Amino acid sequence: MQALYACLIETMEKQAAVQGSDRVMLASWMQSDLSESRDFAGWKNFATAPYISFTHGERFATNHANDIAAERYGQYENGQPMPAGGIVAKPTFSINAAGEALWETLFLMEKAESGTSPDTNDWIYSAVMPDGALMGRTLGQNSEGMAFCAACHMSMGADNDDMIFLPEDYRVQN
Ligand code: HEC
């Protein structure tokens, strides 16, 4: 599963580099207007292997954190609130009947400056579809459609600045 994931990431980055590639649909998130959708593959992955996320479409998922977020994210339930500028990306993929792995939705949580979004504890939630189109973003396009993200995270992650982390068996330990 780790080898498959490495291959998926490599393929996505390669395809993004090939101008006019007709297979570019697979590179999908690389077409997104959100820079974090294009950059996350280079961020530290905190999942030792992809795991099934029942709360995010029952797809395989991993959790990448950018440089600002990485130290805090790796402390899991033992840390302070996430500093502003910290971003966690949760790419998901599925495996079809033919055994092909296909990217699904990319989920993003970005901690904004204090006071930016009081209703969501200053977390900006985004969902990017496999073709790179934005499904929604807190305070942006279809903001109300992202309210359920905050609702679940604020209840399940209340003690950890709304972060819920990943199943313990799959956590990279620093
Ligand atoms: C019903 C509850 C629920 C909903 C709704 C939900 N999440 Fe999550 N989220 C979780 C859980 C549980 C985890 C921990 C990993 C796992 O089990 O998938 C998580 C983890 C994450 C993470 C990794 C950061 C962290 O908290 O550790 C991101 C990013 C994320 N979710 C984004 C979103 C976005 C964006 C939406 C809305 C489009 C959303 N989530 C909706 C429950 C939810």
Residues whose N, C-alpha, C, O or C-beta is under 5 A from the ligand:
A	BS01	HEC	S53 T55 N63 V88 A89 K90 F107 L108 M109 Y125 S126 A127 F148 C149 C152 D162 M163 I164 F165 L166
